[in-house]
Amino acid sequence: MALLFTITVSCLVWNVLAAPAATWTSTPFSPASVPLAVRSPYLSAWLNQGAGTALNADWPKFWTGSIVGWAGYVNVDGTSYNFLGVPSVPGTTTQKAVQKSLTFTSTQSTFILSAGPIDLTVNFLSPVEPDDLVKQSIPFSYFTVSALSTDGQSHSVQVYSDISAEWITGDNSLTANWTTTVGDVIIHQTQLENQSTFSEINDRIQQGSSYYAVAQSSSTTYQTGEDVVVRAQFIQNGKLTNSQDTDFRAVSDRWPVFAFAQDLGNVQSPSSPVVIAIGHVRDPAVEYIVANGALQNRSLLFWSHFASVGDVITSFLSDYSGALSRAQAFDSKVQADASTVSADYAAVAALSVRQAFGATELTISKSSDASFNSSDIMMFMKEISSDGNVNTVDVIFPSWPILLYTNPALGKYLLLPLFEYQATGQYPNKWSVHDMGAHYPQALGHNDGLDEPMPVEESGNMLIMTLSYAQKSNDNSLLSRYFNLLDQWTQFLIADSLIPANQISTDDFAGSLANQTNLAIKGIVGIKAMSMIAGLVGDSARSSNYSSIASSYVQQWQKLATSSTGKHLTLSYGNDSSWGLSYNMYADKLLGANVFPQSVYDMQTAWYSSVANSFGVPLDTRHTYTKSDWEIWTAALVSSNSVRDTLVSAVKNYAADGESSQPLGDWYETANGDVEGFRARPVVGGHFALLALGNASGDTEQISATNSTSPTQPSQPQSQPNSASSLRIRFL
């Protein structure tokens, strides 16, 4: 009761302090940053709003915080109102539209603004298409604007929007060029004059093109040119000149923009929306290491179905009605499913979806005859903001629940680059690789074995994810194809997970530590997972052996990891005053492994309720910060709904506290809700941990009646020692 009271007070204080900053309604809450066009690591535009910034009170920003110029005006009976961005046009008279509301769902952000006697509905739709891989691979979002009279009278309405060349580079001193293609669709295309394949500047790819496109009609006009010139043309005339500026120049030299205007005519009832496609395309998309150190160029999957970007854009625009319908159905499903936990959980889940998928790209390779190889699909994930690595195993792992919930096959395609690389034998270590490459989008592996060392962490992660994919999909192909790798990692865990050496875990910012209780949990679950994998492929002897090892380790682990008071697990063996979130026990529940006794879950549940701060339970006793993904994972494993709801609401309160102005950061302070670091990372997919449990398959291992040992199996562990010292506990 005391904990619940503390959190309630925190919410009330936040409402009192933050409410005056926004004069509009926000549903389900006002996030630190609103996703606008978020489809890939390089199409990632947000409205950073803190406690309350209107759509026309700041420029949209790339996830790093750099501006991506995006401006909008509406002329109503000859009066011009700015509704998007903060453009300034000398020599013109304009007004600011007044924001009335903001609503976000899993795939959409919708703003309603008043422009005199007209209400504008401005919608940003970034489709999430987990069941259609080709559509999911298309790096485009929708931007729509519609108008409605609020006084019952008809009003003459024209709508304008533009984007700048800031969408194509992290260095605005570089020279851009552009074209406008006019046909059934009008397409503005912009790119750097001198491109650098697979190269980034300030996390912005220096390759490919931005696109801004609209269907052609008699009421549509376009123009490219200097920002103040093009915008003044619309403000003063309500239309553009259908002309192109061919004076190619630096992005920041007289700021070239690429604009459309649409005459909606006389508006009284709701108008049909102006539908614009915005995207960023490059080819090749990813460089990937294959056997013998050869490098393979991979394309985004949609190229296997379309001959040109123009074809993609035409299809994308014509599919708007269907895309909107599918998005609404997806939004409704997430809302309904998450609401069975709580309204706060539904809100957190909705905010997390675009951010999680916005770090990923689906790719395909080409065969020797240059045709696309439809049997070779791989998904790549950028470790946004924290390191920039490719397919970091301990970033995929916390993200994993949203993939299991939406389509487990997406998880398979994320794991394949890691499996295929290590199956070539180029990676020299006996544990799993940490990532596929130091710098996205180059998946060049680590043939020197000098990737960031997280041996227990990554080996356990790979085993857990692989089994959970098989359980959710009923597809055992990964289990059989990569069985030897999985078994190799398991044997490493048997040697090093009960008493983990001094090493880092996924929470590497917290530092290295020996004898980590939570890391041992992961290793033990990993061993049990391999037991279940062996059972699924018919190796009953190996299954029985590994199951026995896991059970033996749990008994030893309980004595090592439980504090002398018996009230909680320790952070590290032998340190009675330490404790932390034992979030790796979530994997035990996810797999239905049931390797840890219920008493441990109950003990931890009671402990969390006694040590929570206003914004959650600290990650461990070394600091007061936590991570939102691990808070929700913990919420999914506790044995009390009230403690579960407290943890969930703590994350929601942090996300809504108005203390930051950036895409959601997963690392924050539990005492005051301040962001510690990180932003826009895909690990928020872990917020779906409760939903991913919905289809847990239970223990599927096949246990043999005998306890035989195969030739490649490690021998059974010796009987449990009587004291911790005989287990050679490693201290710092």
C-alpha positions in Angstrom: 0.0 0.0 0.0 2.8 2.4 0.8 4.4 1.9 -2.6 1.1 2.4 -4.4 0.5 5.6 -2.5 4.0 6.9 -3.4 3.4 6.3 -7.1 -0.1 7.9 -7.0 1.4 11.0 -5.4 4.1 11.1 -8.1 1.4 11.0 -10.8 -0.5 13.8 -9.2 2.6 16.0 -8.8 3.4 15.4 -12.5 -0.1 16.4 -13.6 0.0 19.6 -11.6 3.5 20.6 -12.8 3.2 19.5 -16.5 -0.4 20.3 -17.5 0.0 24.1 -18.0 2.7 23.4 -20.6 0.1 22.0 -23.1 -3.2 23.6 -23.9 -4.5 20.7 -25.9 -5.7 17.2 -25.0 -3.2 14.3 -25.4 -4.4 10.7 -25.8 -3.4 8.4 -24.2 -0.7 10.7 -22.8 1.8 13.4 -23.9 5.1 11.6 -24.7 8.5 13.2 -24.7 8.7 12.8 -28.5 6.0 11.9 -31.0 6.8 9.6 -33.9 6.0 11.1 -37.2 7.7 9.2 -40.1 9.5 6.3 -38.5 10.1 3.3 -40.7 13.9 2.6 -40.8 17.2 3.7 -39.2 17.3 6.5 -41.8 13.6 7.4 -42.1 13.1 8.5 -38.5 11.4 11.9 -38.0 10.0 12.9 -34.6 8.3 15.9 -32.9 10.4 16.4 -29.7 7.8 18.0 -27.4 8.9 17.5 -23.8 6.1 18.6 -21.6 4.2 20.1 -24.5 5.4 21.4 -27.9 2.8 21.8 -30.6 3.3 20.5 -34.1 4.0 24.0 -35.3 6.2 25.1 -32.4 9.4 23.2 -33.5 11.0 21.5 -36.5 10.6 17.7 -36.8 13.9 16.1 -35.8 15.9 13.0 -36.8 16.2 10.7 -33.8 19.6 12.2 -33.0 18.0 15.6 -32.6 19.1 17.2 -35.9 16.5 19.0 -37.9 14.7 17.4 -40.8 13.0 20.4 -42.4 9.3 19.7 -42.9 6.9 22.7 -43.2 3.2 23.1 -43.6 0.7 25.9 -44.3 -3.0 26.1 -45.0 -4.7 29.1 -46.6 -8.2 29.7 -45.5 -10.2 32.4 -47.3 -6.9 34.0 -48.2 -5.4 33.9 -44.7 -2.3 31.7 -44.3 -1.8 29.6 -41.2 1.3 27.6 -40.3 0.5 24.1 -39.0 3.8 22.2 -39.3 7.4 23.2 -38.4 8.5 26.7 -37.6 9.3 28.4 -41.0 9.8 32.1 -41.2 9.1 33.9 -44.5 10.1 37.6 -44.6 7.6 39.9 -46.3 4.6 37.7 -45.6 1.8 37.8 -43.1 0.8 34.5 -41.5 -0.8 33.2 -38.3 -0.2 30.1 -36.2 -2.8 27.4 -36.3 -3.8 26.4 -32.8 -3.3 22.8 -31.8 -6.4 21.2 -30.2 -5.4 17.6 -29.7 -2.8 14.9 -30.1 -3.6 11.2 -30.3 -1.1 8.4 -30.9 -1.7 4.7 -31.5 0.8 2.0 -32.4 1.1 3.2 -36.0 -0.3 6.7 -36.2 0.1 10.1 -34.7 -2.8 12.5 -35.3 -3.0 16.2 -34.6 -6.0 18.4 -34.9 -5.3 22.1 -35.3 -7.7 25.1 -35.6 -6.9 27.5 -38.5 -9.6 30.2 -38.2 -12.9 28.6 -39.1 -11.3 25.4 -40.3 -10.0 22.4 -38.3 -7.1 20.5 -39.9 -6.5 16.9 -39.2 -2.9 16.1 -39.7 -2.0 12.4 -39.6 1.3 10.6 -39.7 1.0 6.9 -40.5 4.1 4.7 -40.4 2.7 1.3 -41.4 3.7 -1.8 -39.4 3.0 -4.8 -41.6 4.4 -7.9 -39.8 2.5 -10.4 -41.9 3.6 -8.9 -45.3 7.3 -8.9 -45.5 7.5 -6.9 -48.7 5.3 -4.2 -47.4 7.2 -4.1 -44.1 10.4 -3.6 -46.1 9.1 -0.4 -47.9 10.8 2.6 -46.2 8.0 5.0 -46.7 5.4 6.7 -44.4 2.1 8.5 -45.1 1.5 12.1 -44.3 -2.1 13.2 -44.7 -4.1 16.5 -44.2 -7.8 17.0 -44.3 -10.0 20.0 -43.5 -13.4 20.6 -41.9 -15.4 23.7 -41.4 -16.2 24.5 -37.8 -18.8 27.2 -38.3 -21.2 25.5 -40.7 -20.0 27.7 -43.6 -18.0 26.9 -46.7 -14.4 28.2 -46.9 -11.8 28.3 -49.6 -8.9 26.0 -48.5 -5.5 25.3 -49.9 -2.9 23.1 -48.3 0.9 23.3 -48.7 3.8 21.2 -47.4 7.5 20.8 -48.2 10.6 19.0 -47.1 14.2 20.2 -47.2 17.4 18.5 -48.3 18.2 18.0 -44.6 16.6 14.5 -45.0 19.6 13.2 -46.9 22.7 13.9 -44.9 24.3 14.5 -41.5 26.4 17.3 -42.9 24.5 20.2 -44.3 27.5 21.7 -46.0 27.5 18.9 -48.6 26.0 19.5 -52.1 22.7 18.0 -53.1 21.0 17.6 -56.4 17.3 16.8 -57.1 14.7 16.0 -59.7 11.0 16.2 -60.0 9.2 13.6 -62.1 5.7 14.5 -63.2 3.2 11.8 -64.3 0.3 10.1 -62.6 2.4 10.7 -59.5 4.6 13.7 -58.8 7.9 12.7 -57.2 10.5 14.9 -55.7 13.8 13.0 -55.4 16.8 14.4 -53.6 20.3 13.0 -53.0 23.9 13.9 -52.3 25.9 14.8 -55.3 28.8 12.7 -54.0 27.6 9.6 -52.2 29.5 7.2 -50.0 28.1 3.7 -49.9 27.4 2.3 -46.4 28.8 5.4 -44.9 27.3 7.5 -42.1 27.8 11.0 -40.8 26.2 11.7 -37.4 24.1 8.5 -37.9 22.8 9.7 -41.2 23.4 7.5 -44.2 25.4 9.3 -47.0 23.8 7.2 -49.7 20.5 7.0 -51.4 17.7 9.5 -51.9 14.8 11.1 -50.1 11.4 11.0 -51.8 8.3 13.2 -51.4 5.4 12.2 -53.6 1.7 12.9 -54.2 -0.8 11.7 -56.8 -1.2 14.1 -59.7 -4.5 16.0 -60.0 -5.8 19.2 -61.6 -5.8 20.8 -58.2 -2.1 19.9 -57.4 0.8 22.1 -58.0 4.5 21.7 -57.2 7.7 23.7 -57.0 11.4 23.3 -55.9 13.6 26.2 -54.8 14.8 28.3 -52.0 12.7 27.8 -48.9 11.5 31.4 -48.4 10.8 31.8 -52.1 8.7 28.7 -52.5 6.8 29.2 -49.2 6.1 32.9 -50.1 4.7 31.8 -53.4 2.1 29.7 -51.7 1.3 32.1 -48.9 0.6 34.9 -51.3 -1.0 32.9 -54.1 -2.4 29.7 -52.7 -0.6 27.6 -55.4 2.8 26.9 -56.7 4.4 27.5 -60.1 5.1 23.9 -61.3 8.7 24.9 -61.7 12.0 23.4 -60.8 15.2 25.0 -59.4 18.2 23.5 -61.1 20.8 25.4 -59.2 22.2 22.5 -57.3 24.0 23.6 -54.1 24.8 22.7 -50.5 21.9 21.7 -48.3 22.4 24.9 -46.2 22.9 27.2 -49.1 19.6 29.0 -49.6 17.9 25.9 -48.2 16.3 24.1 -51.2 12.9 22.7 -50.5 10.6 20.4 -52.4 6.9 21.4 -52.2 3.4 20.5 -53.1 0.2 22.5 -52.8 -3.4 21.2 -53.1 -6.5 23.2 -53.6 -9.3 21.6 -51.6 -11.8 24.0 -53.0 -14.7 25.2 -50.8 -14.7 23.1 -47.7 -17.7 22.6 -45.4 -17.9 18.9 -44.6 -14.7 16.9 -44.1 -12.5 17.0 -47.1 -10.8 14.0 -48.6 -7.3 13.8 -47.3 -4.3 15.0 -49.2 -2.1 11.9 -49.1 1.7 12.3 -49.4 4.4 9.6 -49.3 7.7 10.4 -47.7 10.6 7.9 -47.7 14.3 7.3 -48.0 15.7 4.6 -50.3 19.2 3.3 -50.9 20.6 0.3 -52.8 22.5 -1.7 -51.7 21.2 -1.4 -48.2 23.5 -3.7 -46.2 27.0 -5.2 -46.7 27.2 -8.7 -45.2 30.1 -11.1 -44.7 29.7 -14.6 -46.1 32.0 -17.6 -46.3 35.7 -17.1 -46.7 35.5 -13.4 -45.9 33.6 -12.5 -49.1 31.3 -9.6 -48.8 27.7 -9.6 -50.1 25.6 -6.6 -51.1 22.0 -7.0 -49.9 19.0 -5.0 -51.1 15.8 -4.1 -49.3 13.3 -6.9 -49.8 10.8 -4.8 -51.8 13.2 -4.7 -54.8 12.3 -8.3 -55.5 8.8 -7.1 -56.4 9.3 -3.7 -57.9 11.4 -2.6 -60.9 11.9 1.0 -59.7 11.3 3.4 -56.8 8.6 5.1 -58.9 6.7 1.8 -59.0 7.0 1.4 -55.3 5.7 4.9 -54.7 2.8 4.5 -57.1 1.8 1.2 -55.4 2.3 2.7 -51.9 0.1 5.8 -52.6 -2.6 3.7 -54.3 -2.6 1.4 -51.3 -3.3 4.1 -48.8 -6.9 3.1 -48.0 -5.9 -0.5 -47.5 -2.8 0.5 -45.5 -5.0 2.7 -43.2 -7.5 -0.1 -42.7 -4.7 -2.6 -41.8 -3.1 0.0 -39.5 -6.4 0.6 -37.7 -6.9 -3.2 -37.2 -3.3 -3.5 -35.9 -3.8 -0.6 -33.5 -7.0 -2.0 -32.3 -5.5 -5.4 -31.6 -2.6 -4.0 -29.6 -5.0 -1.8 -27.7 -7.4 -4.6 -26.9 -4.7 -7.1 -26.0 -2.7 -4.7 -23.8 -5.7 -3.3 -22.1 -6.3 -6.7 -20.5 -3.4 -5.8 -18.4 -4.1 -2.1 -17.8 -4.7 1.2 -19.6 -1.2 2.3 -18.7 0.2 -0.8 -20.3 -1.8 -0.2 -23.5 -0.3 3.3 -23.7 3.3 2.2 -23.2 2.8 -0.6 -25.8 1.4 1.8 -28.4 4.3 4.3 -28.0 6.8 1.5 -28.4 5.8 -0.1 -31.7 7.1 2.3 -34.3 10.3 2.8 -32.4 11.0 -0.9 -32.2 10.4 -1.6 -35.9 12.0 1.7 -37.0 15.5 0.2 -36.3 15.0 -2.7 -38.6 15.3 -3.5 -42.3 14.3 -6.6 -44.3 16.8 -7.6 -47.0 17.3 -10.0 -49.8 20.4 -11.2 -51.7 21.0 -11.8 -55.4 22.0 -15.1 -57.1 24.9 -15.4 -59.4 22.6 -14.5 -62.4 21.7 -11.2 -60.6 18.2 -12.4 -59.9 16.9 -12.0 -56.4 17.2 -15.1 -54.2 13.8 -15.4 -52.5 15.1 -18.1 -50.2 17.6 -15.7 -48.7 15.8 -13.2 -46.6 17.5 -11.6 -43.6 16.5 -8.8 -41.2 19.0 -6.3 -39.8 18.7 -4.1 -36.7 20.7 -1.0 -35.9 21.7 -0.6 -32.3 20.4 3.0 -32.4 22.0 5.6 -30.1 24.0 3.3 -27.8 26.6 1.9 -30.2 25.5 1.7 -33.8 26.3 -2.0 -34.1 24.6 -4.4 -36.5 22.3 -7.1 -35.0 23.6 -6.8 -31.5 22.4 -10.0 -29.8 21.7 -8.3 -26.5 19.7 -5.6 -28.2 17.7 -8.1 -30.2 17.0 -10.1 -27.0 15.2 -7.3 -25.1 13.4 -6.4 -28.3 12.3 -10.0 -28.8 8.8 -9.9 -27.2 7.4 -7.6 -29.9 8.6 -10.0 -32.6 7.0 -13.0 -30.9 3.8 -11.1 -30.5 3.6 -9.7 -34.1 5.2 -12.4 -36.2 7.9 -14.8 -34.9 9.2 -15.2 -38.4 10.7 -11.7 -38.1 12.7 -13.0 -35.2 14.0 -15.8 -37.4 15.1 -13.4 -40.1 17.0 -11.3 -37.4 18.8 -14.4 -36.1 19.8 -15.8 -39.5 22.6 -13.3 -40.2 24.2 -14.3 -36.8 23.7 -18.1 -37.4 24.9 -18.1 -41.0 28.0 -16.1 -40.1 29.0 -18.3 -37.2 28.2 -21.4 -39.2 31.0 -20.5 -41.7 33.5 -21.0 -38.9 35.0 -17.6 -39.3 34.2 -16.5 -35.7 36.9 -18.0 -33.5 35.4 -17.9 -30.0 33.5 -20.8 -28.4 30.6 -18.6 -27.3 28.2 -16.6 -29.4 29.3 -13.5 -31.2 28.1 -10.1 -29.7 27.0 -8.5 -33.0 27.4 -8.7 -36.7 29.4 -5.6 -37.2 30.6 -2.5 -35.4 29.0 0.0 -37.7 25.6 -0.3 -39.3 24.9 -1.1 -42.2 28.1 -3.1 -42.5 27.7 -6.6 -41.1 31.3 -7.5 -41.5 31.5 -9.9 -38.5 34.4 -10.2 -36.1 36.8 -12.7 -37.5 39.4 -11.5 -35.0 37.1 -12.5 -32.1 37.5 -9.1 -30.6 33.9 -8.1 -30.4 32.5 -6.8 -27.1 32.8 -9.8 -24.8 29.5 -10.9 -23.3 30.0 -14.7 -23.5 27.3 -15.9 -21.1 24.9 -13.1 -22.0 25.0 -13.7 -25.8 25.1 -17.5 -25.6 22.1 -17.7 -23.3 20.3 -15.1 -25.4 20.7 -17.1 -28.7 19.5 -20.3 -27.1 16.5 -18.7 -25.5 15.5 -16.8 -28.6 15.9 -19.8 -30.9 13.8 -22.1 -28.8 11.1 -19.5 -28.2 10.9 -18.9 -32.0 10.4 -22.6 -32.6 7.7 -22.8 -29.9 5.8 -19.9 -31.2 6.1 -20.8 -34.9 6.2 -24.6 -34.8 9.2 -24.3 -37.1 12.2 -26.4 -35.9 14.4 -25.5 -38.9 16.8 -23.3 -36.8 17.1 -26.0 -34.2 18.1 -28.7 -36.6 20.2 -26.6 -39.0 22.3 -24.9 -36.3 22.2 -27.7 -33.7 25.9 -27.9 -33.4 26.3 -24.2 -32.8 23.6 -24.3 -30.2 25.2 -27.2 -28.5 28.6 -25.5 -28.5 27.2 -22.5 -26.8 25.5 -24.7 -24.2 28.7 -26.5 -23.3 30.3 -23.1 -22.8 27.4 -22.2 -20.4 27.8 -25.4 -18.5 31.4 -24.4 -17.9 30.9 -20.7 -17.1 27.3 -19.8 -16.1 26.8 -21.2 -12.6 29.8 -19.2 -11.4 30.1 -16.5 -14.0 33.5 -15.0 -14.5 34.1 -11.3 -14.2 32.4 -10.0 -17.3 29.8 -7.6 -18.5 26.2 -8.3 -19.3 23.8 -6.5 -21.6 23.7 -3.7 -19.0 27.4 -2.9 -19.8 27.0 0.7 -18.7 26.7 -0.6 -15.1 30.2 -2.1 -15.3 31.8 -5.6 -15.1 31.1 -7.9 -12.2 31.9 -11.5 -11.2 29.3 -14.0 -9.8 26.3 -12.1 -11.2 23.1 -13.7 -10.0 21.0 -12.5 -12.9 23.6 -13.6 -15.5 23.7 -17.1 -13.9 19.9 -17.2 -14.3 20.3 -16.6 -18.0 23.0 -19.3 -18.4 20.9 -21.9 -16.5 17.8 -21.1 -18.6 20.0 -21.4 -21.7 21.1 -24.9 -20.6 17.5 -25.9 -20.0 16.6 -24.4 -23.4 19.1 -26.7 -25.1 17.6 -29.6 -23.2 14.2 -28.7 -24.7 15.8 -28.1 -28.1 17.4 -31.6 -28.0 14.0 -33.0 -27.1 12.4 -31.3 -30.1 14.9 -32.8 -32.5 14.7 -36.3 -31.0 17.9 -36.4 -29.1 16.4 -37.7 -25.8 19.7 -38.6 -24.2 21.2 -35.1 -24.6 17.9 -33.6 -23.5 17.8 -35.6 -20.3 21.5 -34.8 -19.5 21.1 -31.1 -20.0 17.9 -31.0 -18.0 19.6 -32.7 -15.1 22.5 -30.2 -15.3 20.1 -27.3 -15.3 18.2 -28.7 -12.3 21.4 -29.3 -10.4 22.6 -25.8 -11.1 19.4 -24.3 -9.9 19.8 -26.0 -6.5 23.4 -24.8 -6.2 22.4 -21.3 -7.5 19.7 -20.9 -4.8 22.2 -21.3 -2.0 24.7 -19.0 -3.7 22.3 -16.3 -4.8 19.9 -16.0 -1.9 20.7 -13.4 0.8 21.3 -14.6 4.3 18.0 -13.1 5.4 16.2 -15.2 2.8 14.3 -12.1 1.6 15.8 -11.5 -1.8 18.3 -12.6 -4.4 21.7 -10.8 -4.4 23.2 -8.9 -7.2 26.3 -11.0 -6.9 27.1 -14.1 -4.8 28.3 -13.3 -1.3 27.1 -9.7 -1.2 24.1 -9.9 1.1 23.3 -6.2 0.9 23.1 -6.2 -2.8 20.1 -6.9 -5.0 18.8 -6.2 -8.5 16.1 -6.9 -11.1 16.2 -10.7 -11.8 14.6 -10.0 -15.2 16.3 -13.0 -16.8 13.8 -15.2 -15.0 11.3 -14.0 -17.6 12.9 -16.4 -20.1 12.0 -19.3 -17.7 8.3 -18.3 -18.0 8.5 -17.5 -21.7 9.8 -21.0 -22.6 7.7 -22.8 -20.1 10.9 -24.3 -18.8 9.8 -24.1 -15.1 13.4 -24.6 -14.0 13.2 -22.1 -11.1 10.8 -22.8 -8.2 7.8 -20.6 -7.6 9.2 -19.7 -4.2 11.9 -17.6 -5.9 9.4 -15.7 -7.9 7.3 -15.1 -4.8 10.4 -13.9 -2.8 11.4 -11.5 -5.5 7.9 -10.2 -5.9 7.7 -9.3 -2.3 11.1 -7.7 -2.3 10.3 -5.4 -5.3 7.3 -4.0 -3.6 9.6 -2.9 -0.7 12.3 -1.2 -2.7 10.5 0.6 -5.5 10.9 4.3 -6.1 8.4 6.6 -7.7 9.4 5.6 -11.3 10.2 2.0 -10.7 12.6 -0.5 -9.1 16.3 0.3 -9.6 18.2 -2.0 -11.9 20.5 -3.0 -9.0 22.0 -1.6 -5.8 25.0 0.0 -7.6 22.8 2.9 -8.9 19.2 4.2 -8.7 18.6 4.1 -12.5 16.7 1.3 -14.3 15.7 0.3 -17.8 12.2 0.4 -19.0 12.4 -2.9 -20.9 13.6 -4.8 -17.8 11.0 -3.1 -15.7 8.3 -4.6 -18.0 10.1 -8.0 -18.2 10.0 -8.0 -14.4 6.3 -7.1 -14.4 5.7 -10.1 -16.6 7.4 -12.5 -14.1 6.1 -11.3 -10.7 3.4 -13.3 -9.0 1.3 -10.4 -7.9 -0.9 -8.4 -10.2 -0.6 -5.3 -8.0 3.2 -5.4 -8.2 2.9 -6.0 -11.9 0.7 -3.0 -12.3 2.9 -0.9 -10.1 5.9 -1.6 -12.3 4.0 -1.0 -15.5 2.6 2.3 -14.3 6.1 3.4 -13.2 7.3 3.1 -16.8 4.2 4.9 -18.1 4.7 7.7 -15.6 8.3 8.0 -16.7 7.3 8.1 -20.4 4.8 10.9 -19.6 6.7 12.9 -17.1 7.7 15.7 -19.5 11.3 15.7 -18.2 12.9 14.9 -21.6 12.5 15.9 -25.2 13.7 13.0 -27.3 12.4 9.7 -28.6 11.7 7.4 -25.7 14.9 6.5 -23.7 14.9 3.1 -22.0 17.6 4.0 -19.4 16.3 6.4 -16.7 16.3 7.4 -13.1 13.8 5.8 -10.8 13.9 8.6 -8.2 12.9 11.5 -10.5 12.2 10.1 -14.0 15.2 11.8 -15.6 16.7 10.3 -18.7 20.1 8.7 -18.1 21.0 8.1 -21.8 19.9 6.3 -24.9 17.0 7.3 -27.2 15.0 5.7 -29.9 16.4 2.2 -29.2 14.5 -0.8 -30.5 14.7 -2.5 -27.0 11.3 -0.9 -26.3 10.0 -3.9 -28.1 10.6 -5.5 -24.7 7.6 -3.6 -23.5 5.6 -6.4 -25.2 6.9 -8.9 -22.7 3.4 -9.4 -21.1 1.8 -9.9 -24.4 4.4 -12.3 -25.7 3.6 -14.6 -22.8 0.0 -15.0 -24.1 1.0 -18.0 -26.3 3.7 -19.6 -24.1 3.9 -23.2 -25.2 5.1 -24.8 -22.1 7.8 -27.4 -21.6 8.2 -29.4 -24.8 11.3 -31.4 -23.9 11.4 -35.1 -24.4 13.1 -36.8 -21.4 14.6 -40.2 -21.8 14.0 -42.8 -19.1 17.7 -43.3 -19.0 20.4 -40.7 -18.2 22.9 -41.7 -20.9 25.6 -39.4 -22.2 26.4 -38.9 -25.9 30.0 -38.7 -27.0 29.9 -34.9 -27.5 28.1 -34.3 -24.2 29.9 -32.9 -21.2 29.9 -35.2 -18.2 27.4 -34.7 -15.4 28.4 -32.2 -12.8 29.7 -33.4 -9.5 27.4 -33.5 -6.5 26.7 -30.1 -5.0 29.5 -28.9 -2.7 28.7 -28.0 0.9 30.0 -24.5 0.8 30.3 -21.6 -1.6 34.1 -21.6 -1.3 34.4 -25.0 -2.9 32.7 -23.6 -6.0 35.6 -21.2 -6.6 33.5 -18.1 -6.6 35.2 -15.3 -8.4 35.5 -12.0 -6.6 36.7 -8.7 -8.1 
